Amino acid sequence: MSKGRVFSKFRTALFIAWRHLFSKKKHSLVNIIAIVSALGVMSGAAALVIVLSVYNGLEDLVTDSFNDFNPDFKITAKTGKSFAVDSFPTARLQAVNGVKSVEEVVSDLVLIEYGEKQHLIEVKGVNESYVAHLSQRSDSLLIDGSFEFQGGAAVSDETEGVIGEDCDYAVIGSRTAVMLGINLNSYELIKLYYPQRKHKALAREKDLIKRYLVPGGVFESRTEYDERFLFCSIDFARSLMSYEGEATAVEVFLDHPEQMEKVQEKLKAIVGDQFIVENRYEQEAMLFKTMKTEKFVIYIILALILMIAIFNIIGTLAMIIIEKREDTLVMNYLGASRSLIRWVFMLEGMIISFLGGVVGMCLGWLVCLLQQTFHFITIGDGTGSYIINYYPVRMDPVDFLFVFATVFVTSLLVSFLPTRRLNPKTTEQP
């Protein structure tokens, strides 16, 4: 059969199916059942669009929170915890087009003590230029104190006496500050304990390097970093960890983060196989992989609910076949083939599900648009105890495409089942 004849047959079947579906029925119950079936599909499609869009918004919120804190690239050694900065190609990295700054970082887990409380935290030694990049990304990162790492006055401690002048200052995460009860206006110092690199035994206090930091500021990123990091000067970190002339990582900031993919290949070529170059998303690979998996699981669950609603069309289509059996006989006597009649009823079932699916997607789009504009659905009581007071929404055309594909494939299968053994002469239905 030529393509022209197939198209003509399809167009004829679609015309008859449309007229059949909206023609007056002998039993009004058939129309009611068809409407209820379409409403079920509409509700499922709308719910799928809304939930996926809200999840996109939450994913963007989490991504932005981490991306404001993470550098565009983090370069670490494949083997060992540190590497010599003299032999590292810092100047070549800085010369790459699009690179704004290349920052040396020294970090490791350190036991800190404040008063009678202790906590294991990652001390991150950076230059003041590094802090400037963080401040440019988020003006609200620092919530108390300052981001300065050096002070000019002598600082004393009740138990240790006068520590000295030009003391080093620490900027600590808000969760850790609350946990330890840190007061920026007190004379209490943060004590840091780090194992000496050349000592294998750590049972005695002299096997640990002991240093002091003045609490100078508190930052809040509203991520797990608020409990994980303590910032200090890189010189202090090197002294504490005995990393003179070494760094544990080099972090790269870009002028335009959208060039990340192109720049990453250049950085890899410069540093070679001895180093690992991770972009923002690779630095939190487990987090983003988990989020994508969760979204996929949510789609599968809601898609199954939508498919159950579409499968209700089987009963509706069976009743339409019985309702239209006289018309089916007339079409058969007029020369309509069995395949044409099957196409008619298949298309009727698909029209019902398509109308429900399209209206549902439009309804979901409208709800998401209203939420984006007016934020009428709040999180909690809307008092500001969360990062934002409303559910974030981002509509993705790919989600609409997946919803449409789910409706199309399922409705095609559902419409085929009641008509596969249709007999135009007797309209028997298995």
C-alpha positions in Angstrom: 0.0 0.0 0.0 1.4 3.4 -1.0 2.0 6.2 1.5 -0.7 8.3 -0.1 -3.3 5.6 0.5 -2.2 5.0 4.0 -2.5 8.7 4.8 -5.9 8.9 3.1 -7.1 5.9 5.2 -5.8 7.4 8.4 -7.4 10.7 7.6 -10.8 9.0 6.9 -10.5 6.9 10.1 -9.7 10.1 12.1 -12.7 11.9 10.7 -15.1 9.1 11.5 -13.6 8.6 15.0 -14.0 12.3 15.8 -17.6 12.3 14.6 -18.3 9.0 16.5 -16.8 10.3 19.7 -18.8 13.5 19.8 -22.0 12.2 18.2 -25.1 11.7 20.4 -25.1 8.4 22.2 -28.1 6.2 22.9 -26.9 5.9 26.5 -25.6 9.1 28.2 -23.6 6.9 30.6 -21.1 6.2 27.8 -20.4 10.0 27.5 -20.1 10.3 31.3 -17.6 7.4 31.4 -15.6 8.9 28.5 -15.4 12.3 30.3 -14.4 10.6 33.6 -11.6 8.7 31.8 -10.3 11.9 30.1 -10.4 13.7 33.5 -8.3 10.9 35.0 -5.7 11.3 32.3 -5.8 15.1 32.7 -5.2 14.8 36.5 -2.3 12.4 36.0 -0.6 14.5 33.3 -1.0 17.7 35.3 0.4 16.1 38.5 3.4 14.8 36.5 4.2 18.2 35.0 3.8 20.0 38.3 5.8 17.6 40.4 8.7 17.4 37.9 8.7 21.2 37.5 8.9 21.7 41.3 11.6 19.1 41.5 13.6 21.0 38.8 13.2 24.2 40.9 14.4 22.4 44.1 17.4 21.0 42.1 18.3 24.4 40.9 18.1 25.8 44.4 20.5 23.2 45.8 22.8 23.5 42.8 23.0 27.3 43.2 23.7 27.0 46.9 26.7 24.7 46.3 27.9 26.5 43.2 28.1 29.8 45.1 30.6 28.1 47.4 32.5 25.7 45.1 35.1 26.9 42.7 34.6 26.4 39.0 37.4 23.8 39.0 39.3 21.9 41.7 42.6 20.4 40.8 44.1 17.7 43.1 46.9 15.2 42.8 46.0 11.6 41.8 48.3 10.2 44.3 49.1 11.7 47.7 47.5 14.4 49.7 49.7 17.3 48.6 52.0 18.4 45.8 54.8 21.0 45.4 53.6 24.4 44.1 56.9 25.3 42.6 56.6 22.6 39.9 52.9 23.2 39.4 52.0 25.1 36.1 50.1 27.9 37.8 51.3 30.6 35.3 50.1 28.5 32.4 46.7 27.9 34.0 46.4 31.7 34.6 47.1 32.4 31.0 44.2 30.3 29.7 41.5 32.4 28.1 38.6 32.7 30.4 40.4 31.9 33.7 39.9 34.7 36.2 42.1 33.4 39.1 44.1 30.4 40.2 44.2 29.9 43.9 46.4 27.6 46.1 44.5 25.8 48.9 45.7 23.8 51.9 43.1 21.8 53.7 42.7 18.8 55.9 40.6 17.4 58.8 41.6 19.0 62.1 40.3 18.6 65.6 39.2 21.9 67.1 38.3 22.7 70.7 36.3 25.7 72.0 35.7 25.8 75.7 34.8 22.3 76.7 33.5 21.2 73.3 35.4 19.5 70.5 34.6 19.0 66.8 36.3 17.5 63.8 36.3 20.0 60.9 38.0 20.6 57.6 40.3 23.6 58.0 40.7 25.3 54.6 43.7 27.7 54.3 43.2 30.2 51.5 44.5 33.6 50.3 42.4 36.8 50.8 41.9 36.9 47.0 40.0 33.6 47.3 37.6 35.2 49.8 37.0 38.0 47.3 35.7 35.5 44.8 33.3 34.0 47.3 32.1 37.4 48.3 31.4 38.4 44.7 29.3 35.3 44.2 27.2 35.8 47.3 26.9 39.0 49.3 25.1 37.3 52.1 27.7 34.6 52.7 29.2 36.3 55.8 26.5 36.8 58.5 28.7 38.0 61.4 32.2 39.4 61.9 34.6 39.8 58.9 36.5 37.7 56.4 39.9 38.9 57.5 42.5 36.4 58.5 45.0 38.7 60.2 44.5 41.0 63.3 46.7 43.7 64.8 46.0 43.4 68.5 47.3 40.9 71.0 44.8 38.3 72.1 44.7 36.6 75.5 43.1 33.4 76.7 42.1 32.7 80.3 44.1 29.4 80.4 46.9 30.1 77.9 47.7 33.7 78.7 48.7 36.2 76.0 49.1 34.4 72.6 50.7 37.2 70.7 50.2 40.0 68.3 49.1 39.8 64.7 47.0 36.8 65.5 45.4 34.6 62.9 41.6 34.7 62.6 39.2 32.0 61.7 35.9 32.3 59.8 33.7 29.3 60.7 30.4 27.9 59.4 27.2 28.8 61.2 26.2 25.3 62.2 29.6 24.7 63.8 29.5 28.1 65.5 26.2 27.2 67.1 27.4 23.7 68.0 30.5 25.0 69.8 28.8 28.1 71.2 31.3 30.5 69.6 31.1 34.1 70.7 33.0 36.6 68.5 33.1 39.2 71.4 34.7 36.9 73.9 38.4 36.2 74.5 38.0 32.5 74.1 40.3 31.0 71.4 39.8 28.1 69.1 42.4 25.5 69.7 43.4 23.3 66.8 45.1 19.9 67.1 46.8 18.2 64.1 49.1 15.1 64.1 52.7 15.7 63.3 53.5 14.2 59.9 56.6 12.5 61.0 55.2 10.9 64.1 53.5 7.5 63.7 52.2 7.3 67.3 49.5 9.8 68.3 48.9 8.6 71.9 50.7 11.6 73.5 49.9 15.3 73.3 53.4 16.1 72.1 52.7 14.1 69.0 50.1 16.7 68.0 50.7 20.2 66.7 48.7 22.7 68.7 47.8 26.1 67.3 45.3 28.9 68.1 42.8 30.9 66.1 40.7 33.9 67.0 37.0 33.6 66.0 36.7 36.4 63.5 33.6 35.7 61.5 30.7 33.3 60.8 29.5 32.4 57.3 26.3 30.7 56.2 25.8 28.9 52.8 22.8 26.9 54.0 24.5 23.8 52.9 26.4 21.0 54.6 29.5 23.3 54.3 28.2 25.3 57.3 29.2 22.4 59.4 32.2 21.2 57.4 34.6 24.1 56.8 36.7 26.6 58.8 38.5 29.2 56.8 41.9 30.6 57.8 45.0 32.1 56.0 46.9 29.7 53.9 50.1 30.5 55.8 48.6 29.4 59.1 47.3 26.2 57.5 50.7 25.4 56.1 52.3 26.0 59.5 49.7 23.8 61.2 49.9 20.9 58.7 53.6 21.2 57.9 52.9 21.8 54.2 55.6 24.4 53.5 55.9 25.0 49.8 53.0 22.6 49.2 49.3 22.7 48.5 46.5 20.1 48.7 44.5 21.6 45.9 44.5 24.4 43.3 41.1 26.0 42.7 40.3 27.9 39.5 37.7 30.6 39.1 36.4 31.6 35.6 35.2 35.0 34.2 32.2 33.3 32.7 31.2 29.9 34.2 29.2 28.9 31.1 32.6 28.3 29.4 33.3 25.6 32.0 33.2 22.6 29.5 35.6 24.2 27.0 38.1 25.4 29.6 38.1 22.1 31.5 39.7 20.3 28.5 42.5 22.9 28.3 43.2 22.6 32.0 43.4 18.8 31.8 45.9 19.2 28.9 48.1 21.5 30.9 48.3 19.7 34.2 48.5 16.2 32.7 47.6 12.8 33.9 49.1 13.3 37.4 46.2 15.6 38.4 42.4 15.4 38.6 40.4 18.3 37.3 36.9 18.4 38.7 34.2 21.0 37.7 31.5 22.2 40.0 29.2 19.3 39.4 32.0 16.7 39.6 33.1 18.1 43.0 29.6 17.1 44.3 29.1 14.0 42.0 27.3 11.9 44.6 24.8 14.7 45.4 23.9 15.4 41.8 23.8 11.8 40.9 21.4 11.1 43.8 19.2 14.0 42.8 18.9 12.8 39.2 18.1 9.3 40.4 15.4 10.7 42.7 13.9 12.6 39.8 13.9 9.5 37.6 12.2 7.5 40.4 9.6 10.2 40.9 8.9 10.2 37.1 8.5 6.4 37.1 6.0 6.4 40.0 3.9 9.3 38.6 4.1 7.8 35.1 2.7 4.5 36.4 -0.2 6.4 38.0 -0.8 8.1 34.7 -0.7 4.8 32.9 -3.3 3.4 35.3 -5.6 6.3 34.5 -5.1 5.7 30.7 -5.8 2.0 31.1 -9.4 3.0 32.3 -10.0 3.9 28.6 -10.2 0.1 27.8 -13.6 -0.1 29.5 -14.7 3.2 27.9 -13.6 2.0 24.4 -15.4 -1.4 24.8 -18.6 0.4 25.7 -18.3 2.7 22.7 -17.8 -0.4 20.4 -21.0 -1.9 21.8 -22.8 1.4 21.5 -21.7 1.9 17.9 -22.2 -1.7 16.6 -25.0 -0.7 14.3 -22.8 2.0 12.7 -20.1 -0.6 12.5 -22.3 -2.9 10.5 -23.4 -0.1 8.2 -19.7 0.9 7.6 -19.0 -2.8 6.8 -21.9 -3.0 4.3 -20.7 0.2 2.6 -17.3 -1.4 2.0 -15.2 -0.3 5.0 -12.5 -2.9 5.7 -11.8 -4.5 9.0 -8.6 -2.5 9.4 -10.3 0.8 8.8 -13.0 0.0 11.4 -10.2 -1.0 13.9 -8.4 2.3 13.1 -11.6 4.2 13.9 -12.0 2.8 17.4 -8.3 2.9 18.1 -8.2 6.6 17.2 -11.3 7.2 19.4 -9.5 5.8 22.4 -6.4 7.8 21.6 -8.4 11.0 21.2 -9.9 10.6 24.7 -6.5 10.1 26.2 -4.9 12.8 24.1 -7.5 15.4 25.1 -7.0 14.5 28.7 -3.2 14.5 28.4 -2.9 17.8 26.5 -5.4 19.6 28.8 -3.6 18.2 31.8 -0.2 19.4 30.5 -1.7 22.9 29.8 -3.2 22.9 33.3 0.1 21.9 34.8 1.9 24.6 32.8 -0.7 27.2 34.1 -0.3 26.2 37.7 3.5 26.3 37.4 3.3 29.7 35.8 1.1 31.1 38.6 3.5 29.7 41.2 6.5 31.3 39.5 4.7 34.6 39.4 2.7 34.8 42.6 4.4 32.1 44.9 1.0 31.2 46.3 2.1 27.8 47.6 4.5 28.4 50.5 6.9 26.1 52.3 6.0 25.6 56.0 4.3 28.7 57.5 6.2 31.1 55.2 8.0 32.8 58.2 11.4 32.6 56.6 12.8 29.6 58.5 13.7 28.0 55.1 16.1 29.2 52.4 13.0 30.4 50.5 9.4 30.8 51.6 7.8 29.2 48.5 8.2 26.1 46.3 10.6 26.9 43.4 9.4 25.9 40.0 11.3 25.5 36.7 9.5 24.1 33.7 11.6 22.0 31.4 10.5 21.3 27.8 12.0 17.8 28.1 9.6 17.0 30.9 6.6 18.0 28.8 8.1 15.8 26.0 8.4 12.8 28.4 4.8 13.3 29.6 3.5 13.5 26.0 5.5 10.4 25.0 4.1 8.5 28.0 0.5 9.4 27.1 1.1 8.6 23.4 2.7 5.1 23.9 0.3 4.1 26.7 -2.9 5.3 24.8 -1.7 3.5 21.6 -1.3 0.2 23.6 -4.6 0.7 25.4 -6.5 1.6 22.3 -5.1 -1.4 20.4 -6.1 -4.0 23.0 -10.0 -3.8 22.7 -9.9 -3.6 18.9 -7.3 -6.3 18.0 -10.0 -9.0 17.6 -12.9 -6.8 16.5 -15.3 -8.5 14.0 -17.1 -5.8 12.0 -19.9 -8.2 11.1 -20.8 -9.2 14.7 -18.8 -6.6 16.7 -17.8 -9.3 19.1 -15.5 -8.2 21.8 -13.3 -10.6 23.7 
